Amino acid sequence: MAPYKKPSKKQAGPAAPSGVGKKLGLGFVALVAGGVSIYLFTRSSVGELPASYTAHGTCLSCHDFDGEVSYKSGEESPFKCPKCQADAVYPWFMCDSCHRRYVAALEPDANGTLRVKPYSPCPACGELCGHLLFPPLETVKPVGDAPLPKWP
């Protein structure tokens, strides 16, 4: 086995970049960073919102409609019932605890229109763990319906 020999300065590794090479490298990095920042600031970060949405709900007036309704962006329930024409279709929620469908509690707004009360517990089990029902994405099927809110 040969004895350890300390490398000479010539064998120590690649030489540090010269002044010109260093400036070219920094210039390239600055050019790429500038191009990326121009791209990020000039492109549109917000896509166009859909003109309409679909909700799965039920009519509290005629109790004869249970299905999908379309509504415009920014519009909130109640939606117009396709059967009785009353503004009484409210979205279904599904309880993550008891797996029942329910319409959240209603409260009048400043104009007297009944709106879904935020953070309403499930009327069947009382748990505050529901989500808006969207049948195509549900992994658990509802086991039934909770009692509906009273309609005037």
Backbone bond lengths (Angstrom), bond angles and torsions (degrees), N, CA, C in turn:
res aa  C-N    CA-C-N  psi(-1)  N-CA   C-N-CA  omega(-1)  CA-C   N-CA-C  phi
1 M - - - 1.436 - - 1.529 107.33 -
2 A 1.326 114.41 134.46 1.465 119.53 -177.03 1.519 109.32 -80.53
3 P 1.314 116.31 144.02 1.455 119.16 178.76 1.529 110.61 -66.86
4 Y 1.350 115.40 152.79 1.474 121.37 -179.64 1.511 108.98 -65.04
5 K 1.346 113.12 133.17 1.448 119.09 179.20 1.511 108.12 -122.14
6 K 1.291 117.96 122.13 1.464 123.24 -179.84 1.525 108.52 -66.01
7 P 1.374 117.10 130.45 1.468 118.19 -178.82 1.520 110.93 -65.61
8 S 1.294 114.09 146.92 1.456 118.64 177.59 1.517 109.37 -77.87
9 K 1.307 117.43 169.04 1.460 121.76 -178.13 1.521 111.02 -62.40
10 K 1.305 119.22 -31.03 1.461 122.39 179.71 1.526 111.02 -68.97
11 Q 1.333 119.30 -28.23 1.456 122.80 -177.86 1.530 111.94 -96.55
12 A 1.296 120.24 6.02 1.456 124.05 -171.93 1.518 113.30 -69.13
13 G 1.286 120.30 -15.19 1.470 121.74 179.54 1.503 110.16 135.49
14 P 1.329 116.32 -174.83 1.454 118.81 -177.12 1.522 110.56 -66.27
15 A 1.293 114.09 146.70 1.453 119.70 -179.21 1.519 110.13 -73.22
16 A 1.300 117.17 150.58 1.464 122.01 176.03 1.513 108.52 -62.73
17 P 1.352 117.45 147.35 1.449 118.81 -177.82 1.529 110.67 -60.65
18 S 1.303 112.37 144.34 1.457 117.28 178.81 1.512 109.09 -72.88
19 G 1.298 118.94 172.69 1.459 123.19 -178.23 1.516 112.08 -57.75
20 V 1.337 118.65 -42.13 1.469 122.13 -178.78 1.526 110.27 -69.98
21 G 1.337 117.73 -44.87 1.467 121.39 -179.81 1.512 112.13 -63.41
22 K 1.320 115.77 -38.81 1.464 120.96 179.24 1.526 110.51 -64.67
23 K 1.336 116.66 -42.15 1.466 121.09 179.84 1.523 110.67 -66.77
24 L 1.338 117.87 -39.50 1.470 120.65 177.62 1.530 110.74 -64.21
25 G 1.330 117.47 -41.81 1.466 121.36 178.84 1.515 111.71 -62.82
26 L 1.326 117.31 -45.94 1.462 121.00 178.33 1.523 111.11 -65.55
27 G 1.318 116.98 -37.70 1.471 120.81 177.47 1.524 111.18 -62.94
28 F 1.340 116.51 -41.11 1.461 120.66 178.88 1.528 110.73 -64.03
29 V 1.319 117.16 -44.48 1.467 121.48 179.05 1.531 110.01 -61.56
30 A 1.332 117.01 -43.40 1.463 120.57 179.46 1.523 111.32 -64.11
31 L 1.330 117.20 -38.87 1.467 121.76 179.34 1.537 110.57 -64.36
32 V 1.319 116.78 -45.47 1.474 120.63 179.35 1.530 110.20 -64.72
33 A 1.328 117.67 -44.63 1.465 121.02 179.75 1.531 110.68 -62.22
34 G 1.320 116.92 -40.85 1.467 120.22 177.74 1.509 111.95 -64.00
35 G 1.335 117.09 -42.35 1.466 120.72 178.45 1.518 112.06 -63.14
36 V 1.323 116.98 -42.34 1.474 121.03 179.11 1.520 110.16 -64.58
37 S 1.327 117.61 -43.52 1.469 119.10 -178.68 1.529 111.26 -67.07
38 I 1.321 118.76 -37.50 1.470 120.96 176.42 1.518 110.19 -63.14
39 Y 1.327 117.02 -42.95 1.469 121.01 178.70 1.533 110.79 -60.83
40 L 1.338 116.71 -46.30 1.468 120.20 -177.26 1.524 112.42 -66.38
41 F 1.325 117.99 -35.33 1.458 120.65 -177.37 1.521 113.22 -83.08
42 T 1.324 118.39 -22.53 1.469 119.43 -177.34 1.512 113.28 -96.59
43 R 1.314 118.59 -19.25 1.468 118.45 -179.98 1.520 109.59 -80.80
44 S 1.315 116.41 155.01 1.454 121.19 179.12 1.516 108.65 -80.56
45 S 1.321 117.42 123.17 1.460 120.34 -179.29 1.526 112.20 -89.78
46 V 1.330 117.75 -13.79 1.452 121.40 -178.84 1.520 108.60 -111.42
47 G 1.320 115.98 122.02 1.453 120.14 176.89 1.519 110.09 -78.96
48 E 1.294 115.77 172.05 1.458 119.83 178.52 1.519 109.66 -76.71
49 L 1.320 116.00 138.01 1.462 120.96 177.95 1.521 109.07 -79.65
50 P 1.322 117.38 148.17 1.458 119.13 177.20 1.527 110.86 -62.58
51 A 1.325 116.80 150.96 1.468 121.63 179.40 1.528 110.87 -74.48
52 S 1.340 117.32 -28.63 1.460 119.69 -179.94 1.529 110.12 -143.56
53 Y 1.318 114.28 161.38 1.458 122.27 -179.95 1.526 108.63 -129.36
54 T 1.322 115.63 170.15 1.461 121.19 178.02 1.526 108.92 -124.89
55 A 1.325 115.81 136.05 1.466 121.14 175.83 1.523 108.45 -125.73
56 H 1.308 116.58 150.46 1.460 122.04 175.20 1.524 106.44 -102.79
57 G 1.336 116.24 117.04 1.458 119.09 -175.19 1.513 113.09 -147.31
58 T 1.331 113.70 -172.45 1.457 120.72 -179.83 1.525 109.31 -139.92
59 C 1.331 115.84 151.42 1.461 121.06 179.45 1.528 109.08 -89.12
60 L 1.332 115.71 123.32 1.463 120.41 179.48 1.524 111.62 -84.25
61 S 1.335 118.03 -10.01 1.459 121.43 -179.65 1.525 111.51 -86.14
62 C 1.327 117.19 -57.74 1.464 119.72 -175.59 1.526 113.31 -97.09
63 H 1.322 118.63 -15.37 1.470 123.77 -177.62 1.524 111.81 55.64
64 D 1.342 116.97 19.11 1.457 121.09 -176.68 1.528 111.49 -107.98
65 F 1.325 117.09 -1.38 1.460 120.42 -179.71 1.521 110.16 -123.85
66 D 1.324 115.52 129.86 1.450 123.43 174.86 1.519 106.16 -145.78
67 G 1.328 116.21 101.48 1.457 118.67 -177.23 1.512 112.03 -179.99
68 E 1.323 115.04 -156.54 1.460 120.87 -176.68 1.516 111.66 -92.75
69 V 1.319 115.59 139.88 1.461 122.27 173.32 1.519 107.93 -126.34
70 S 1.318 116.59 146.28 1.458 121.75 176.01 1.513 108.56 -100.57
71 Y 1.311 116.03 143.77 1.461 120.29 178.14 1.523 109.10 -144.88
72 K 1.328 114.90 157.98 1.461 120.69 -177.66 1.519 111.26 -79.99
73 S 1.325 114.92 156.12 1.458 121.34 176.82 1.522 109.58 -57.81
74 G 1.313 117.23 131.08 1.463 122.26 -179.76 1.519 114.04 91.69
75 E 1.322 118.25 -15.65 1.471 122.16 179.09 1.529 108.64 -79.16
76 E 1.321 117.03 144.55 1.456 120.16 177.85 1.524 110.26 -126.42
77 S 1.321 116.18 160.66 1.459 120.18 -178.61 1.521 110.02 -63.45
78 P 1.342 116.56 152.53 1.452 128.28 11.78 1.536 112.66 -81.89
79 F 1.343 113.98 151.10 1.460 121.15 177.94 1.520 109.05 -105.41
80 K 1.328 115.65 161.40 1.467 121.14 -178.58 1.531 110.04 -73.25
81 C 1.330 115.51 130.18 1.461 121.99 178.27 1.521 109.29 -75.37
82 P 1.325 118.66 129.07 1.463 120.17 178.34 1.531 113.63 -70.39
83 K 1.330 117.33 -14.62 1.477 119.93 -179.72 1.519 111.94 -93.37
84 C 1.344 118.15 -53.10 1.467 120.41 -174.41 1.531 113.10 -103.86
85 Q 1.332 117.16 -5.41 1.470 123.59 178.90 1.532 114.45 68.13
86 A 1.329 118.27 7.75 1.469 121.09 177.76 1.526 109.24 -81.77
87 D 1.307 116.79 148.59 1.467 121.08 173.43 1.520 107.39 -81.04
88 A 1.334 115.09 80.26 1.461 119.37 -173.00 1.527 113.26 -144.41
89 V 1.336 117.94 15.12 1.463 119.80 177.82 1.520 108.57 -91.81
90 Y 1.321 114.88 121.94 1.458 121.95 179.50 1.527 108.68 -117.92
91 P 1.328 117.04 148.26 1.474 119.38 -176.95 1.521 112.59 -71.85
92 W 1.329 114.02 148.21 1.452 120.79 173.47 1.529 109.19 -79.65
93 F 1.314 115.99 142.65 1.452 123.16 168.52 1.520 106.87 -113.99
94 M 1.326 117.30 163.08 1.460 120.03 174.76 1.516 108.75 -128.09
95 C 1.306 116.05 131.33 1.455 122.23 -179.95 1.535 109.04 -77.67
96 D 1.314 116.23 127.74 1.465 120.53 179.11 1.522 112.29 -76.50
97 S 1.331 117.22 -10.54 1.452 120.84 -179.41 1.533 111.79 -93.95
98 C 1.342 116.57 -56.14 1.476 119.47 -176.62 1.534 112.87 -100.41
99 H 1.315 118.33 -5.97 1.465 124.78 176.64 1.523 114.03 62.43
100 R 1.343 116.05 33.41 1.463 120.12 174.48 1.522 109.48 -102.44
101 R 1.335 114.73 148.99 1.461 119.80 172.62 1.519 107.78 -79.79
102 Y 1.336 115.89 146.25 1.463 119.21 175.69 1.510 110.50 -154.51
103 V 1.332 115.01 155.56 1.455 122.00 169.94 1.522 105.15 -98.71
104 A 1.323 115.81 127.41 1.469 120.30 -177.30 1.524 110.61 -61.87
105 A 1.313 115.81 158.69 1.468 121.49 178.00 1.529 109.48 -56.74
106 L 1.326 115.68 149.11 1.462 121.31 -177.78 1.519 110.18 -111.88
107 E 1.329 115.52 148.03 1.456 121.07 174.78 1.525 107.97 -143.38
108 P 1.345 117.75 145.92 1.461 120.12 -178.73 1.531 111.88 -73.20
109 D 1.347 115.38 141.55 1.467 119.12 174.27 1.528 108.45 -87.44
110 A 1.319 118.40 -168.86 1.472 122.54 -177.04 1.525 112.33 -62.14
111 N 1.348 117.09 -26.79 1.469 121.22 179.60 1.524 112.71 -92.71
112 G 1.321 117.60 -0.80 1.460 121.00 179.96 1.518 113.55 90.74
113 T 1.332 118.56 -1.13 1.461 121.26 177.83 1.522 109.34 -75.22
114 L 1.326 116.26 132.81 1.464 119.85 179.47 1.521 109.62 -74.78
115 R 1.315 116.04 123.57 1.459 123.06 179.96 1.524 109.24 -119.37
116 V 1.334 115.40 158.08 1.467 120.68 176.54 1.521 108.61 -64.87
117 K 1.312 115.64 127.79 1.465 121.53 179.64 1.534 108.57 -77.29
118 P 1.335 116.83 126.32 1.470 118.59 179.18 1.530 111.59 -62.30
119 Y 1.305 115.96 146.88 1.457 123.70 176.70 1.527 112.44 56.38
120 S 1.321 115.32 49.46 1.462 120.22 177.93 1.519 110.23 -88.29
121 P 1.331 117.48 131.42 1.464 119.11 177.24 1.528 111.07 -74.37
122 C 1.296 115.39 162.23 1.464 121.22 176.39 1.527 108.04 -64.54
123 P 1.345 118.80 128.44 1.467 119.88 179.45 1.527 113.54 -69.49
124 A 1.339 118.63 -16.72 1.459 120.62 -179.33 1.528 112.35 -83.82
125 C 1.349 117.12 -44.89 1.470 118.94 -175.18 1.529 113.53 -117.99
126 G 1.324 117.81 -10.35 1.453 121.15 177.85 1.521 115.32 82.85
127 E 1.329 117.32 -0.95 1.469 120.14 -179.60 1.527 110.41 -76.74
128 L 1.304 115.33 147.38 1.460 122.19 179.64 1.527 108.24 -103.10
129 C 1.330 116.27 63.83 1.471 119.64 -175.71 1.519 110.91 -144.00
130 G 1.321 116.90 45.67 1.452 119.91 179.64 1.505 112.51 -100.70
131 H 1.322 115.81 165.49 1.456 122.03 175.99 1.523 108.75 -141.12
132 L 1.322 115.64 158.67 1.453 121.43 178.47 1.521 108.56 -61.84
133 L 1.313 116.43 128.16 1.456 121.31 -176.98 1.528 109.81 -74.88
134 F 1.310 116.83 126.85 1.450 122.65 175.56 1.525 106.61 -133.51
135 P 1.354 117.74 89.93 1.465 122.06 -169.96 1.531 116.66 -48.89
136 P 1.358 120.14 -40.49 1.472 116.62 -178.08 1.528 114.38 -63.08
137 L 1.330 118.35 -23.01 1.460 120.64 -176.98 1.518 113.99 -105.11
138 E 1.312 117.94 -1.41 1.468 120.55 -177.19 1.527 110.19 -72.90
139 T 1.322 116.07 132.51 1.461 120.39 176.52 1.522 110.97 -95.20
140 V 1.327 116.76 -20.46 1.462 121.99 177.84 1.525 107.46 -115.86
141 K 1.304 116.57 128.62 1.467 120.89 179.01 1.523 109.78 -79.82
142 P 1.343 117.97 142.78 1.470 120.41 176.87 1.534 110.62 -61.75
143 V 1.336 115.57 143.83 1.475 120.12 179.58 1.535 110.95 -92.37
144 G 1.299 117.22 -8.17 1.470 121.53 -179.27 1.501 109.76 163.68
145 D 1.334 115.78 -171.50 1.448 121.93 -179.32 1.522 110.68 -115.33
146 A 1.311 115.55 140.30 1.464 121.45 172.48 1.529 107.58 -79.48
147 P 1.327 118.19 162.50 1.467 120.04 177.60 1.528 110.88 -57.99
148 L 1.330 116.15 140.42 1.458 121.95 179.69 1.533 110.58 -80.18
149 P 1.332 117.24 153.37 1.462 119.11 176.20 1.530 110.52 -65.62
150 K 1.310 116.03 154.49 1.472 120.23 179.38 1.508 109.60 -69.17
151 W 1.318 116.31 139.14 1.462 122.94 178.97 1.527 107.98 -108.77
152 P 1.336 116.97 135.33 1.473 118.46 -176.72 1.516 114.00 -62.65
